[in-house]
Amino acid sequence: MVKEEIKEGKTYYQCEVCLFYYKTRKLAQECEDFCNKYHACSTELTKHAVQF
Ligand SMILES: [Zn+2]
């Protein structure tokens, strides 16, 4: 289940498996689906992850 988190007034979406943050729920959901299925991250998705 993608987690919503507000940081510095902006909403980010977190993949609960790998704990990366994304700017859109769609990306976080895709990441989580991938993580759950393959137990690994997709570099295609994690390159969109937000760094804090
Ligand atoms: Zn993930």
mmCIF file of the protein (N, C-alpha, C, O) and its ligand, coordinates in Angstrom:
data_MODEL
# 
_entry.id   MODEL 
# 
loop_
_entity.id 
_entity.type 
_entity.pdbx_number_of_molecules 
1 polymer     1 
2 non-polymer 1 
# 
_entity_poly.entity_id                      1 
_entity_poly.type                           'polypeptide(L)' 
_entity_poly.nstd_linkage                   no 
_entity_poly.nstd_monomer                   no 
_entity_poly.pdbx_seq_one_letter_code       MVKEEIKEGKTYYQCEVCLFYYKTRKLAQECEDFCNKYHACSTELTKHAVQF 
_entity_poly.pdbx_seq_one_letter_code_can   MVKEEIKEGKTYYQCEVCLFYYKTRKLAQECEDFCNKYHACSTELTKHAVQF 
_entity_poly.pdbx_strand_id                 A 
# 
loop_
_entity_poly_seq.entity_id 
_entity_poly_seq.num 
_entity_poly_seq.mon_id 
_entity_poly_seq.hetero 
1 1  MET n 
1 2  VAL n 
1 3  LYS n 
1 4  GLU n 
1 5  GLU n 
1 6  ILE n 
1 7  LYS n 
1 8  GLU n 
1 9  GLY n 
1 10 LYS n 
1 11 THR n 
1 12 TYR n 
1 13 TYR n 
1 14 GLN n 
1 15 CYS n 
1 16 GLU n 
1 17 VAL n 
1 18 CYS n 
1 19 LEU n 
1 20 PHE n 
1 21 TYR n 
1 22 TYR n 
1 23 LYS n 
1 24 THR n 
1 25 ARG n 
1 26 LYS n 
1 27 LEU n 
1 28 ALA n 
1 29 GLN n 
1 30 GLU n 
1 31 CYS n 
1 32 GLU n 
1 33 ASP n 
1 34 PHE n 
1 35 CYS n 
1 36 ASN n 
1 37 LYS n 
1 38 TYR n 
1 39 HIS n 
1 40 ALA n 
1 41 CYS n 
1 42 SER n 
1 43 THR n 
1 44 GLU n 
1 45 LEU n 
1 46 THR n 
1 47 LYS n 
1 48 HIS n 
1 49 ALA n 
1 50 VAL n 
1 51 GLN n 
1 52 PHE n 
# 
loop_
_struct_asym.id 
_struct_asym.entity_id 
A 1 
B 2 
# 
loop_
_chem_comp.id 
_chem_comp.type 
_chem_comp.mon_nstd_flag 
ALA 'L-peptide linking' y 
ARG 'L-peptide linking' y 
ASN 'L-peptide linking' y 
ASP 'L-peptide linking' y 
CYS 'L-peptide linking' y 
GLN 'L-peptide linking' y 
GLU 'L-peptide linking' y 
GLY 'peptide linking'   y 
HIS 'L-peptide linking' y 
ILE 'L-peptide linking' y 
LEU 'L-peptide linking' y 
LYS 'L-peptide linking' y 
MET 'L-peptide linking' y 
PHE 'L-peptide linking' y 
SER 'L-peptide linking' y 
THR 'L-peptide linking' y 
TYR 'L-peptide linking' y 
VAL 'L-peptide linking' y 
ZN  non-polymer         . 
# 
_pdbx_entity_nonpoly.entity_id   2 
_pdbx_entity_nonpoly.name        ? 
_pdbx_entity_nonpoly.comp_id     ZN 
# 
_pdbx_nonpoly_scheme.asym_id         B 
_pdbx_nonpoly_scheme.entity_id       2 
_pdbx_nonpoly_scheme.mon_id          ZN 
_pdbx_nonpoly_scheme.ndb_seq_num     1 
_pdbx_nonpoly_scheme.pdb_seq_num     101 
_pdbx_nonpoly_scheme.auth_seq_num    101 
_pdbx_nonpoly_scheme.pdb_mon_id      ZN 
_pdbx_nonpoly_scheme.auth_mon_id     ZN 
_pdbx_nonpoly_scheme.pdb_strand_id   A 
_pdbx_nonpoly_scheme.pdb_ins_code    . 
# 
loop_
_atom_site.group_PDB 
_atom_site.id 
_atom_site.type_symbol 
_atom_site.label_atom_id 
_atom_site.label_alt_id 
_atom_site.label_comp_id 
_atom_site.label_asym_id 
_atom_site.label_entity_id 
_atom_site.label_seq_id 
_atom_site.pdbx_PDB_ins_code 
_atom_site.Cartn_x 
_atom_site.Cartn_y 
_atom_site.Cartn_z 
_atom_site.occupancy 
_atom_site.B_iso_or_equiv 
_atom_site.pdbx_formal_charge 
_atom_site.auth_seq_id 
_atom_site.auth_comp_id 
_atom_site.auth_asym_id 
_atom_site.auth_atom_id 
_atom_site.pdbx_PDB_model_num 
ATOM   1   N  N  . MET A 1 1  ? 0.856  -1.204  0.000   1.00 0.00 ? 1   MET A N  1 
ATOM   2   C  CA . MET A 1 1  ? 0.000  0.000   0.000   1.00 0.00 ? 1   MET A CA 1 
ATOM   3   C  C  . MET A 1 1  ? 0.887  1.248   0.000   1.00 0.00 ? 1   MET A C  1 
ATOM   4   O  O  . MET A 1 1  ? 1.684  1.446   0.917   1.00 0.00 ? 1   MET A O  1 
ATOM   5   N  N  . VAL A 1 2  ? 0.750  2.065   -1.002  1.00 0.00 ? 2   VAL A N  1 
ATOM   6   C  CA . VAL A 1 2  ? 1.553  3.284   -1.112  1.00 0.00 ? 2   VAL A CA 1 
ATOM   7   C  C  . VAL A 1 2  ? 1.185  4.245   0.015   1.00 0.00 ? 2   VAL A C  1 
ATOM   8   O  O  . VAL A 1 2  ? 0.011  4.474   0.305   1.00 0.00 ? 2   VAL A O  1 
ATOM   9   N  N  . LYS A 1 3  ? 2.197  4.786   0.624   1.00 0.00 ? 3   LYS A N  1 
ATOM   10  C  CA . LYS A 1 3  ? 2.014  5.693   1.750   1.00 0.00 ? 3   LYS A CA 1 
ATOM   11  C  C  . LYS A 1 3  ? 2.189  7.140   1.299   1.00 0.00 ? 3   LYS A C  1 
ATOM   12  O  O  . LYS A 1 3  ? 3.129  7.471   0.577   1.00 0.00 ? 3   LYS A O  1 
ATOM   13  N  N  . GLU A 1 4  ? 1.264  7.995   1.739   1.00 0.00 ? 4   GLU A N  1 
ATOM   14  C  CA . GLU A 1 4  ? 1.391  9.413   1.425   1.00 0.00 ? 4   GLU A CA 1 
ATOM   15  C  C  . GLU A 1 4  ? 2.134  10.114  2.544   1.00 0.00 ? 4   GLU A C  1 
ATOM   16  O  O  . GLU A 1 4  ? 1.889  9.854   3.722   1.00 0.00 ? 4   GLU A O  1 
ATOM   17  N  N  . GLU A 1 5  ? 3.032  10.993  2.178   1.00 0.00 ? 5   GLU A N  1 
ATOM   18  C  CA . GLU A 1 5  ? 3.744  11.724  3.205   1.00 0.00 ? 5   GLU A CA 1 
ATOM   19  C  C  . GLU A 1 5  ? 3.967  13.160  2.754   1.00 0.00 ? 5   GLU A C  1 
ATOM   20  O  O  . GLU A 1 5  ? 4.355  13.421  1.615   1.00 0.00 ? 5   GLU A O  1 
ATOM   21  N  N  . ILE A 1 6  ? 3.713  14.080  3.669   1.00 0.00 ? 6   ILE A N  1 
ATOM   22  C  CA . ILE A 1 6  ? 3.901  15.490  3.327   1.00 0.00 ? 6   ILE A CA 1 
ATOM   23  C  C  . ILE A 1 6  ? 5.217  15.968  3.912   1.00 0.00 ? 6   ILE A C  1 
ATOM   24  O  O  . ILE A 1 6  ? 5.451  15.893  5.118   1.00 0.00 ? 6   ILE A O  1 
ATOM   25  N  N  . LYS A 1 7  ? 6.067  16.462  3.025   1.00 0.00 ? 7   LYS A N  1 
ATOM   26  C  CA . LYS A 1 7  ? 7.363  17.000  3.436   1.00 0.00 ? 7   LYS A CA 1 
ATOM   27  C  C  . LYS A 1 7  ? 7.489  18.391  2.857   1.00 0.00 ? 7   LYS A C  1 
ATOM   28  O  O  . LYS A 1 7  ? 7.291  18.590  1.658   1.00 0.00 ? 7   LYS A O  1 
ATOM   29  N  N  . GLU A 1 8  ? 7.815  19.345  3.692   1.00 0.00 ? 8   GLU A N  1 
ATOM   30  C  CA . GLU A 1 8  ? 7.985  20.729  3.256   1.00 0.00 ? 8   GLU A CA 1 
ATOM   31  C  C  . GLU A 1 8  ? 6.813  21.200  2.400   1.00 0.00 ? 8   GLU A C  1 
ATOM   32  O  O  . GLU A 1 8  ? 7.001  21.888  1.397   1.00 0.00 ? 8   GLU A O  1 
ATOM   33  N  N  . GLY A 1 9  ? 5.607  20.825  2.806   1.00 0.00 ? 9   GLY A N  1 
ATOM   34  C  CA . GLY A 1 9  ? 4.413  21.288  2.126   1.00 0.00 ? 9   GLY A CA 1 
ATOM   35  C  C  . GLY A 1 9  ? 4.072  20.567  0.839   1.00 0.00 ? 9   GLY A C  1 
ATOM   36  O  O  . GLY A 1 9  ? 3.083  20.902  0.187   1.00 0.00 ? 9   GLY A O  1 
ATOM   37  N  N  . LYS A 1 10 ? 4.874  19.580  0.461   1.00 0.00 ? 10  LYS A N  1 
ATOM   38  C  CA . LYS A 1 10 ? 4.596  18.829  -0.761  1.00 0.00 ? 10  LYS A CA 1 
ATOM   39  C  C  . LYS A 1 10 ? 4.257  17.387  -0.415  1.00 0.00 ? 10  LYS A C  1 
ATOM   40  O  O  . LYS A 1 10 ? 4.774  16.810  0.542   1.00 0.00 ? 10  LYS A O  1 
ATOM   41  N  N  . THR A 1 11 ? 3.378  16.833  -1.221  1.00 0.00 ? 11  THR A N  1 
ATOM   42  C  CA . THR A 1 11 ? 2.986  15.455  -0.988  1.00 0.00 ? 11  THR A CA 1 
ATOM   43  C  C  . THR A 1 11 ? 3.873  14.513  -1.800  1.00 0.00 ? 11  THR A C  1 
ATOM   44  O  O  . THR A 1 11 ? 4.066  14.693  -3.002  1.00 0.00 ? 11  THR A O  1 
ATOM   45  N  N  . TYR A 1 12 ? 4.396  13.521  -1.121  1.00 0.00 ? 12  TYR A N  1 
ATOM   46  C  CA . TYR A 1 12 ? 5.193  12.503  -1.783  1.00 0.00 ? 12  TYR A CA 1 
ATOM   47  C  C  . TYR A 1 12 ? 4.554  11.153  -1.507  1.00 0.00 ? 12  TYR A C  1 
ATOM   48  O  O  . TYR A 1 12 ? 3.821  10.974  -0.534  1.00 0.00 ? 12  TYR A O  1 
ATOM   49  N  N  . TYR A 1 13 ? 4.849  10.225  -2.376  1.00 0.00 ? 13  TYR A N  1 
ATOM   50  C  CA . TYR A 1 13 ? 4.275  8.889   -2.239  1.00 0.00 ? 13  TYR A CA 1 
ATOM   51  C  C  . TYR A 1 13 ? 5.405  7.898   -2.074  1.00 0.00 ? 13  TYR A C  1 
ATOM   52  O  O  . TYR A 1 13 ? 6.373  7.897   -2.834  1.00 0.00 ? 13  TYR A O  1 
ATOM   53  N  N  . GLN A 1 14 ? 5.263  7.058   -1.071  1.00 0.00 ? 14  GLN A N  1 
ATOM   54  C  CA . GLN A 1 14 ? 6.349  6.148   -0.744  1.00 0.00 ? 14  GLN A CA 1 
ATOM   55  C  C  . GLN A 1 14 ? 5.979  4.701   -1.041  1.00 0.00 ? 14  GLN A C  1 
ATOM   56  O  O  . GLN A 1 14 ? 4.904  4.228   -0.671  1.00 0.00 ? 14  GLN A O  1 
ATOM   57  N  N  . CYS A 1 15 ? 6.876  4.021   -1.705  1.00 0.00 ? 15  CYS A N  1 
ATOM   58  C  CA . CYS A 1 15 ? 6.753  2.574   -1.887  1.00 0.00 ? 15  CYS A CA 1 
ATOM   59  C  C  . CYS A 1 15 ? 7.072  1.933   -0.537  1.00 0.00 ? 15  CYS A C  1 
ATOM   60  O  O  . CYS A 1 15 ? 8.144  2.164   0.022   1.00 0.00 ? 15  CYS A O  1 
ATOM   61  N  N  . GLU A 1 16 ? 6.172  1.152   -0.028  1.00 0.00 ? 16  GLU A N  1 
ATOM   62  C  CA . GLU A 1 16 ? 6.382  0.595   1.308   1.00 0.00 ? 16  GLU A CA 1 
ATOM   63  C  C  . GLU A 1 16 ? 7.355  -0.574  1.319   1.00 0.00 ? 16  GLU A C  1 
ATOM   64  O  O  . GLU A 1 16 ? 7.757  -1.035  2.387   1.00 0.00 ? 16  GLU A O  1 
ATOM   65  N  N  . VAL A 1 17 ? 7.734  -1.051  0.157   1.00 0.00 ? 17  VAL A N  1 
ATOM   66  C  CA . VAL A 1 17 ? 8.671  -2.167  0.105   1.00 0.00 ? 17  VAL A CA 1 
ATOM   67  C  C  . VAL A 1 17 ? 10.114 -1.656  0.125   1.00 0.00 ? 17  VAL A C  1 
ATOM   68  O  O  . VAL A 1 17 ? 10.908 -2.066  0.971   1.00 0.00 ? 17  VAL A O  1 
ATOM   69  N  N  . CYS A 1 18 ? 10.447 -0.770  -0.797  1.00 0.00 ? 18  CYS A N  1 
ATOM   70  C  CA . CYS A 1 18 ? 11.838 -0.303  -0.867  1.00 0.00 ? 18  CYS A CA 1 
ATOM   71  C  C  . CYS A 1 18 ? 12.024 1.061   -0.200  1.00 0.00 ? 18  CYS A C  1 
ATOM   72  O  O  . CYS A 1 18 ? 13.150 1.526   -0.021  1.00 0.00 ? 18  CYS A O  1 
ATOM   73  N  N  . LEU A 1 19 ? 10.910 1.690   0.162   1.00 0.00 ? 19  LEU A N  1 
ATOM   74  C  CA . LEU A 1 19 ? 10.918 2.952   0.903   1.00 0.00 ? 19  LEU A CA 1 
ATOM   75  C  C  . LEU A 1 19 ? 11.394 4.168   0.103   1.00 0.00 ? 19  LEU A C  1 
ATOM   76  O  O  . LEU A 1 19 ? 11.707 5.208   0.683   1.00 0.00 ? 19  LEU A O  1 
ATOM   77  N  N  . PHE A 1 20 ? 11.447 4.040   -1.197  1.00 0.00 ? 20  PHE A N  1 
ATOM   78  C  CA . PHE A 1 20 ? 11.737 5.201   -2.030  1.00 0.00 ? 20  PHE A CA 1 
ATOM   79  C  C  . PHE A 1 20 ? 10.512 6.103   -2.099  1.00 0.00 ? 20  PHE A C  1 
ATOM   80  O  O  . PHE A 1 20 ? 9.375  5.641   -2.009  1.00 0.00 ? 20  PHE A O  1 
ATOM   81  N  N  . TYR A 1 21 ? 10.766 7.393   -2.259  1.00 0.00 ? 21  TYR A N  1 
ATOM   82  C  CA . TYR A 1 21 ? 9.681  8.366   -2.401  1.00 0.00 ? 21  TYR A CA 1 
ATOM   83  C  C  . TYR A 1 21 ? 9.545  8.784   -3.855  1.00 0.00 ? 21  TYR A C  1 
ATOM   84  O  O  . TYR A 1 21 ? 10.528 8.899   -4.588  1.00 0.00 ? 21  TYR A O  1 
ATOM   85  N  N  . TYR A 1 22 ? 8.282  9.010   -4.255  1.00 0.00 ? 22  TYR A N  1 
ATOM   86  C  CA . TYR A 1 22 ? 7.998  9.477   -5.610  1.00 0.00 ? 22  TYR A CA 1 
ATOM   87  C  C  . TYR A 1 22 ? 7.064  10.658  -5.561  1.00 0.00 ? 22  TYR A C  1 
ATOM   88  O  O  . TYR A 1 22 ? 6.344  10.865  -4.584  1.00 0.00 ? 22  TYR A O  1 
ATOM   89  N  N  . LYS A 1 23 ? 7.085  11.449  -6.656  1.00 0.00 ? 23  LYS A N  1 
ATOM   90  C  CA . LYS A 1 23 ? 6.221  12.625  -6.707  1.00 0.00 ? 23  LYS A CA 1 
ATOM   91  C  C  . LYS A 1 23 ? 4.796  12.278  -7.083  1.00 0.00 ? 23  LYS A C  1 
ATOM   92  O  O  . LYS A 1 23 ? 3.878  13.050  -6.805  1.00 0.00 ? 23  LYS A O  1 
ATOM   93  N  N  . THR A 1 24 ? 4.595  11.133  -7.710  1.00 0.00 ? 24  THR A N  1 
ATOM   94  C  CA . THR A 1 24 ? 3.235  10.764  -8.085  1.00 0.00 ? 24  THR A CA 1 
ATOM   95  C  C  . THR A 1 24 ? 2.873  9.395   -7.502  1.00 0.00 ? 24  THR A C  1 
ATOM   96  O  O  . THR A 1 24 ? 3.716  8.513   -7.334  1.00 0.00 ? 24  THR A O  1 
ATOM   97  N  N  . ARG A 1 25 ? 1.597  9.266   -7.208  1.00 0.00 ? 25  ARG A N  1 
ATOM   98  C  CA . ARG A 1 25 ? 1.111  7.996   -6.681  1.00 0.00 ? 25  ARG A CA 1 
ATOM   99  C  C  . ARG A 1 25 ? 1.317  6.869   -7.701  1.00 0.00 ? 25  ARG A C  1 
ATOM   100 O  O  . ARG A 1 25 ? 1.615  5.729   -7.347  1.00 0.00 ? 25  ARG A O  1 
ATOM   101 N  N  . LYS A 1 26 ? 1.149  7.224   -8.963  1.00 0.00 ? 26  LYS A N  1 
ATOM   102 C  CA . LYS A 1 26 ? 1.287  6.231   -10.031 1.00 0.00 ? 26  LYS A CA 1 
ATOM   103 C  C  . LYS A 1 26 ? 2.672  5.588   -10.007 1.00 0.00 ? 26  LYS A C  1 
ATOM   104 O  O  . LYS A 1 26 ? 2.793  4.364   -10.067 1.00 0.00 ? 26  LYS A O  1 
ATOM   105 N  N  . LEU A 1 27 ? 3.709  6.412   -9.921  1.00 0.00 ? 27  LEU A N  1 
ATOM   106 C  CA . LEU A 1 27 ? 5.075  5.881   -9.905  1.00 0.00 ? 27  LEU A CA 1 
ATOM   107 C  C  . LEU A 1 27 ? 5.315  5.030   -8.664  1.00 0.00 ? 27  LEU A C  1 
ATOM   108 O  O  . LEU A 1 27 ? 5.922  3.961   -8.737  1.00 0.00 ? 27  LEU A O  1 
ATOM   109 N  N  . ALA A 1 28 ? 4.835  5.515   -7.529  1.00 0.00 ? 28  ALA A N  1 
ATOM   110 C  CA . ALA A 1 28 ? 5.028  4.758   -6.289  1.00 0.00 ? 28  ALA A CA 1 
ATOM   111 C  C  . ALA A 1 28 ? 4.308  3.421   -6.362  1.00 0.00 ? 28  ALA A C  1 
ATOM   112 O  O  . ALA A 1 28 ? 4.814  2.403   -5.890  1.00 0.00 ? 28  ALA A O  1 
ATOM   113 N  N  . GLN A 1 29 ? 3.116  3.433   -6.962  1.00 0.00 ? 29  GLN A N  1 
ATOM   114 C  CA . GLN A 1 29 ? 2.349  2.203   -7.100  1.00 0.00 ? 29  GLN A CA 1 
ATOM   115 C  C  . GLN A 1 29 ? 3.044  1.225   -8.038  1.00 0.00 ? 29  GLN A C  1 
ATOM   116 O  O  . GLN A 1 29 ? 3.089  0.023   -7.780  1.00 0.00 ? 29  GLN A O  1 
ATOM   117 N  N  . GLU A 1 30 ? 3.580  1.753   -9.123  1.00 0.00 ? 30  GLU A N  1 
ATOM   118 C  CA . GLU A 1 30 ? 4.304  0.899   -10.068 1.00 0.00 ? 30  GLU A CA 1 
ATOM   119 C  C  . GLU A 1 30 ? 5.540  0.299   -9.416  1.00 0.00 ? 30  GLU A C  1 
ATOM   120 O  O  . GLU A 1 30 ? 5.866  -0.868  -9.632  1.00 0.00 ? 30  GLU A O  1 
ATOM   121 N  N  . CYS A 1 31 ? 6.222  1.106   -8.619  1.00 0.00 ? 31  CYS A N  1 
ATOM   122 C  CA . CYS A 1 31 ? 7.401  0.634   -7.909  1.00 0.00 ? 31  CYS A CA 1 
ATOM   123 C  C  . CYS A 1 31 ? 7.004  -0.476  -6.940  1.00 0.00 ? 31  CYS A C  1 
ATOM   124 O  O  . CYS A 1 31 ? 7.649  -1.522  -6.872  1.00 0.00 ? 31  CYS A O  1 
ATOM   125 N  N  . GLU A 1 32 ? 5.943  -0.230  -6.204  1.00 0.00 ? 32  GLU A N  1 
ATOM   126 C  CA . GLU A 1 32 ? 5.533  -1.216  -5.211  1.00 0.00 ? 32  GLU A CA 1 
ATOM   127 C  C  . GLU A 1 32 ? 5.104  -2.532  -5.864  1.00 0.00 ? 32  GLU A C  1 
ATOM   128 O  O  . GLU A 1 32 ? 5.412  -3.613  -5.362  1.00 0.00 ? 32  GLU A O  1 
ATOM   129 N  N  . ASP A 1 33 ? 4.396  -2.428  -6.980  1.00 0.00 ? 33  ASP A N  1 
ATOM   130 C  CA . ASP A 1 33 ? 3.991  -3.640  -7.696  1.00 0.00 ? 33  ASP A CA 1 
ATOM   131 C  C  . ASP A 1 33 ? 5.227  -4.424  -8.139  1.00 0.00 ? 33  ASP A C  1 
ATOM   132 O  O  . ASP A 1 33 ? 5.296  -5.646  -8.006  1.00 0.00 ? 33  ASP A O  1 
ATOM   133 N  N  . PHE A 1 34 ? 6.200  -3.676  -8.670  1.00 0.00 ? 34  PHE A N  1 
ATOM   134 C  CA . PHE A 1 34 ? 7.433  -4.301  -9.142  1.00 0.00 ? 34  PHE A CA 1 
ATOM   135 C  C  . PHE A 1 34 ? 8.183  -4.932  -7.979  1.00 0.00 ? 34  PHE A C  1 
ATOM   136 O  O  . PHE A 1 34 ? 8.626  -6.077  -8.069  1.00 0.00 ? 34  PHE A O  1 
ATOM   137 N  N  . CYS A 1 35 ? 8.325  -4.192  -6.893  1.00 0.00 ? 35  CYS A N  1 
ATOM   138 C  CA . CYS A 1 35 ? 9.045  -4.683  -5.708  1.00 0.00 ? 35  CYS A CA 1 
ATOM   139 C  C  . CYS A 1 35 ? 8.401  -5.948  -5.156  1.00 0.00 ? 35  CYS A C  1 
ATOM   140 O  O  . CYS A 1 35 ? 9.091  -6.906  -4.806  1.00 0.00 ? 35  CYS A O  1 
ATOM   141 N  N  . ASN A 1 36 ? 7.084  -5.943  -5.080  1.00 0.00 ? 36  ASN A N  1 
ATOM   142 C  CA . ASN A 1 36 ? 6.369  -7.098  -4.543  1.00 0.00 ? 36  ASN A CA 1 
ATOM   143 C  C  . ASN A 1 36 ? 6.533  -8.323  -5.432  1.00 0.00 ? 36  ASN A C  1 
ATOM   144 O  O  . ASN A 1 36 ? 6.631  -9.451  -4.949  1.00 0.00 ? 36  ASN A O  1 
ATOM   145 N  N  . LYS A 1 37 ? 6.561  -8.085  -6.719  1.00 0.00 ? 37  LYS A N  1 
ATOM   146 C  CA . LYS A 1 37 ? 6.605  -9.178  -7.670  1.00 0.00 ? 37  LYS A CA 1 
ATOM   147 C  C  . LYS A 1 37 ? 7.999  -9.783  -7.787  1.00 0.00 ? 37  LYS A C  1 
ATOM   148 O  O  . LYS A 1 37 ? 8.167  -11.002 -7.809  1.00 0.00 ? 37  LYS A O  1 
ATOM   149 N  N  . TYR A 1 38 ? 9.007  -8.888  -7.863  1.00 0.00 ? 38  TYR A N  1 
ATOM   150 C  CA . TYR A 1 38 ? 10.365 -9.367  -8.145  1.00 0.00 ? 38  TYR A CA 1 
ATOM   151 C  C  . TYR A 1 38 ? 11.310 -9.289  -6.945  1.00 0.00 ? 38  TYR A C  1 
ATOM   152 O  O  . TYR A 1 38 ? 12.447 -9.757  -7.013  1.00 0.00 ? 38  TYR A O  1 
ATOM   153 N  N  . HIS A 1 39 ? 10.836 -8.697  -5.846  1.00 0.00 ? 39  HIS A N  1 
ATOM   154 C  CA . HIS A 1 39 ? 11.679 -8.500  -4.665  1.00 0.00 ? 39  HIS A CA 1 
ATOM   155 C  C  . HIS A 1 39 ? 12.973 -7.786  -5.014  1.00 0.00 ? 39  HIS A C  1 
ATOM   156 O  O  . HIS A 1 39 ? 14.037 -8.069  -4.463  1.00 0.00 ? 39  HIS A O  1 
ATOM   157 N  N  . ALA A 1 40 ? 12.848 -6.862  -5.939  1.00 0.00 ? 40  ALA A N  1 
ATOM   158 C  CA . ALA A 1 40 ? 13.976 -6.025  -6.336  1.00 0.00 ? 40  ALA A CA 1 
ATOM   159 C  C  . ALA A 1 40 ? 13.402 -4.749  -6.927  1.00 0.00 ? 40  ALA A C  1 
ATOM   160 O  O  . ALA A 1 40 ? 12.233 -4.695  -7.311  1.00 0.00 ? 40  ALA A O  1 
ATOM   161 N  N  . CYS A 1 41 ? 14.233 -3.734  -6.993  1.00 0.00 ? 41  CYS A N  1 
ATOM   162 C  CA . CYS A 1 41 ? 13.769 -2.475  -7.557  1.00 0.00 ? 41  CYS A CA 1 
ATOM   163 C  C  . CYS A 1 41 ? 14.050 -2.419  -9.044  1.00 0.00 ? 41  CYS A C  1 
ATOM   164 O  O  . CYS A 1 41 ? 15.007 -3.011  -9.543  1.00 0.00 ? 41  CYS A O  1 
ATOM   165 N  N  . SER A 1 42 ? 13.190 -1.693  -9.736  1.00 0.00 ? 42  SER A N  1 
ATOM   166 C  CA . SER A 1 42 ? 13.403 -1.444  -11.148 1.00 0.00 ? 42  SER A CA 1 
ATOM   167 C  C  . SER A 1 42 ? 14.191 -0.143  -11.279 1.00 0.00 ? 42  SER A C  1 
ATOM   168 O  O  . SER A 1 42 ? 13.757 0.896   -10.781 1.00 0.00 ? 42  SER A O  1 
ATOM   169 N  N  . THR A 1 43 ? 15.337 -0.191  -11.940 1.00 0.00 ? 43  THR A N  1 
ATOM   170 C  CA . THR A 1 43 ? 16.112 1.046   -12.091 1.00 0.00 ? 43  THR A CA 1 
ATOM   171 C  C  . THR A 1 43 ? 15.351 2.058   -12.940 1.00 0.00 ? 43  THR A C  1 
ATOM   172 O  O  . THR A 1 43 ? 15.551 3.265   -12.800 1.00 0.00 ? 43  THR A O  1 
ATOM   173 N  N  . GLU A 1 44 ? 14.479 1.568   -13.821 1.00 0.00 ? 44  GLU A N  1 
ATOM   174 C  CA . GLU A 1 44 ? 13.652 2.465   -14.615 1.00 0.00 ? 44  GLU A CA 1 
ATOM   175 C  C  . GLU A 1 44 ? 12.745 3.309   -13.721 1.00 0.00 ? 44  GLU A C  1 
ATOM   176 O  O  . GLU A 1 44 ? 12.424 4.452   -14.047 1.00 0.00 ? 44  GLU A O  1 
ATOM   177 N  N  . LEU A 1 45 ? 12.338 2.734   -12.593 1.00 0.00 ? 45  LEU A N  1 
ATOM   178 C  CA . LEU A 1 45 ? 11.466 3.452   -11.669 1.00 0.00 ? 45  LEU A CA 1 
ATOM   179 C  C  . LEU A 1 45 ? 12.260 4.234   -10.639 1.00 0.00 ? 45  LEU A C  1 
ATOM   180 O  O  . LEU A 1 45 ? 11.930 5.379   -10.330 1.00 0.00 ? 45  LEU A O  1 
ATOM   181 N  N  . THR A 1 46 ? 13.299 3.622   -10.112 1.00 0.00 ? 46  THR A N  1 
ATOM   182 C  CA . THR A 1 46 ? 14.016 4.293   -9.026  1.00 0.00 ? 46  THR A CA 1 
ATOM   183 C  C  . THR A 1 46 ? 14.773 5.534   -9.512  1.00 0.00 ? 46  THR A C  1 
ATOM   184 O  O  . THR A 1 46 ? 15.133 6.397   -8.711  1.00 0.00 ? 46  THR A O  1 
ATOM   185 N  N  . LYS A 1 47 ? 15.008 5.620   -10.805 1.00 0.00 ? 47  LYS A N  1 
ATOM   186 C  CA . LYS A 1 47 ? 15.641 6.863   -11.285 1.00 0.00 ? 47  LYS A CA 1 
ATOM   187 C  C  . LYS A 1 47 ? 14.695 8.060   -11.133 1.00 0.00 ? 47  LYS A C  1 
ATOM   188 O  O  . LYS A 1 47 ? 15.132 9.210   -11.165 1.00 0.00 ? 47  LYS A O  1 
ATOM   189 N  N  . HIS A 1 48 ? 13.406 7.783   -10.969 1.00 0.00 ? 48  HIS A N  1 
ATOM   190 C  CA . HIS A 1 48 ? 12.437 8.850   -10.722 1.00 0.00 ? 48  HIS A CA 1 
ATOM   191 C  C  . HIS A 1 48 ? 12.238 9.119   -9.229  1.00 0.00 ? 48  HIS A C  1 
ATOM   192 O  O  . HIS A 1 48 ? 11.502 10.028  -8.844  1.00 0.00 ? 48  HIS A O  1 
ATOM   193 N  N  . ALA A 1 49 ? 12.894 8.326   -8.409  1.00 0.00 ? 49  ALA A N  1 
ATOM   194 C  CA . ALA A 1 49 ? 12.697 8.495   -6.969  1.00 0.00 ? 49  ALA A CA 1 
ATOM   195 C  C  . ALA A 1 49 ? 13.220 9.847   -6.500  1.00 0.00 ? 49  ALA A C  1 
ATOM   196 O  O  . ALA A 1 49 ? 14.173 10.392  -7.057  1.00 0.00 ? 49  ALA A O  1 
ATOM   197 N  N  . VAL A 1 50 ? 12.579 10.370  -5.470  1.00 0.00 ? 50  VAL A N  1 
ATOM   198 C  CA . VAL A 1 50 ? 12.966 11.669  -4.932  1.00 0.00 ? 50  VAL A CA 1 
ATOM   199 C  C  . VAL A 1 50 ? 14.036 11.473  -3.868  1.00 0.00 ? 50  VAL A C  1 
ATOM   200 O  O  . VAL A 1 50 ? 13.893 10.640  -2.973  1.00 0.00 ? 50  VAL A O  1 
ATOM   201 N  N  . GLN A 1 51 ? 15.090 12.236  -3.972  1.00 0.00 ? 51  GLN A N  1 
ATOM   202 C  CA . GLN A 1 51 ? 16.150 12.180  -2.952  1.00 0.00 ? 51  GLN A CA 1 
ATOM   203 C  C  . GLN A 1 51 ? 15.953 13.313  -1.967  1.00 0.00 ? 51  GLN A C  1 
ATOM   204 O  O  . GLN A 1 51 ? 15.678 14.446  -2.362  1.00 0.00 ? 51  GLN A O  1 
ATOM   205 N  N  . PHE A 1 52 ? 16.091 13.013  -0.696  1.00 0.00 ? 52  PHE A N  1 
ATOM   206 C  CA . PHE A 1 52 ? 15.986 14.079  0.320   1.00 0.00 ? 52  PHE A CA 1 
ATOM   207 C  C  . PHE A 1 52 ? 17.339 14.352  0.944   1.00 0.00 ? 52  PHE A C  1 
ATOM   208 O  O  . PHE A 1 52 ? 17.454 15.212  1.817   1.00 0.00 ? 52  PHE A O  1 
HETATM 209 ZN ZN . ZN  B 2 .  ? 9.678  0.005   -4.449  1.00 0.00 2 101 ZN  A ZN 1 
# 
